[in-house]
C-alpha cells in the first residue's frame, strides 16, 4: 500500500478507509472540495482511488488563480506595459493566459515584471525604486486578502507615493452559493476550505446546511485530513444530521481571525459584482480598495481598458471549476492544453484541478487501483 | 500560492510594526505577525506562514508533523521555500 504508507499515520488511514467504506455501503455520494489545495492533495495521493467507488470527489472553484477572467489578465498586462512601471505578482499569475499572452510574455517583450513572495516585498520594491511606480497584482481569497490589507495600511503609514495595487481579491461564500443554485450538480456535501476559514471562521457557512440542506466540514490539507473529512460528512448523513463541522480545528477557530477581518474592513469594500472565469458575474463576490485607500488603488490611478474578454472556445475551465467536468473530460486536456502551454487557468496553478491531475493523477490511477484491490476496498 | 508552511518565531524584530524573524526549514526571514496582533506571539512559537504573514498559531507537535507532510510535496515545497528565501520585506 504505497500511497497509504506515505501518510502521517498509515494505520489511521487504513482504519478510516474501512470505516468510510462501511458507512458508504452501496450508496453514491458526490462531495465537492471547494479549495484547490484539497484538489492538489487528492490527486497527489491518489485519494479518489483509495475511497470506495460510490464516493466521488468533485472539484470546486477555490483556486484564486483559476477564477481570474481573461479581461483582468489583459488589464494587468496593459499596466505592466505602461512606461516607468514595475509590475509585481505572485509567481502563479505569471503564466496565466490573457488574450494576448501572459505576463511572462509581457516580460519577454521588455516589461519590468517581477515575481514577489509577499505583497510587502512589492512595497519594498517601491521604496527601492522611487522613480518608478510599482503595481502589485493582488489575487486570492480571504486567505490572502488580509496580507494585502496590511500592506495598504503600511504603505499609507510610510506615505509611499509610488505604489498601488490592482485588486482582484475574491470571496468564497458567493461562488459556493452560486454552485448550490446551479441545477447542473447534485452534491451530497462539501469539504470546506481550510485556510480561508482561518480568516472567516466557520459561521459564514451555516447557510449551506440551513438553506440548502447540505453538510459542510472544514478540512485540513493532509491526506488523512481529507479522509477524516469524508468520514465526518458520511457520519452526518447516516446520523440524519446536517451541519457545519470543523475537522481542521488545530488551525481554524469558529470565529476566524478577527484581526484579519478588521483590517479587511478598514481597507476594502465589496464590489457590486465581479466576473469569475467560467462562472460569469457573481454579485458581491470580490473586494475593491475603499475610498480611504484610493491613492493605492491602481484602478483609480490608471485608466485601464477594462474590456471583458470571452474565454477561448476550446477551453472548458468553467465546467471544470463548477465540478461539472473532470479535467480529463475537457476536449483540450493534455493535448493542446498542458502546464507548459496552458490554454485555460486550471492548467496553470499547482492548485488548479487540471494541472494537479496532469502532474499526479494520471500516474496514480493504475497504481492506486492496484492498491484498492489489495486493500480489499 | 495558497500553501501555508509552519515556521518557528526566532525573535521579534520590530514590535511596533509586528515584524518577526521566523525560521522555515533552517532559513530565517522577516515576516509580519500583524494578523495575530490580538494574540501574544513570542520567540519559540510556531505559526503557519502564508505570503509573508503569520496566519495562525499552531502547536509544536502539529507544526513538525505538518512540516514532514509538506516536505513530501517535493517540487511545490521547494518552490515555496525558494519564494520564502527571496523575500525581503519592509
Interface residues (C-beta under 8 A of the other chain):
Chain A: X6 X8 X35 X36 X37 X40 X44 X63 X64 X65 X90 X91 X92 X115 X116 X117 X118 X119 X120 X121 X123 X124 X127 X139 X140 X141 X143 X144 X146 X147 X150 X154 X158 X195 X198 X199 X221 X222 X250 X251 X252 X257 X258 X259 X260 X263 X349 X350 X351
Chain B: X1 X2 X3 X4 X17 X31 X32 X34 X35 X36 X37 X38 X48 X50 X51 X52 X53 X55 X56 X58 X59 X62 X65 X66 X68 X69 X72 X73 X76 X79 X83 X84 X86 X87 X88 X89 X90
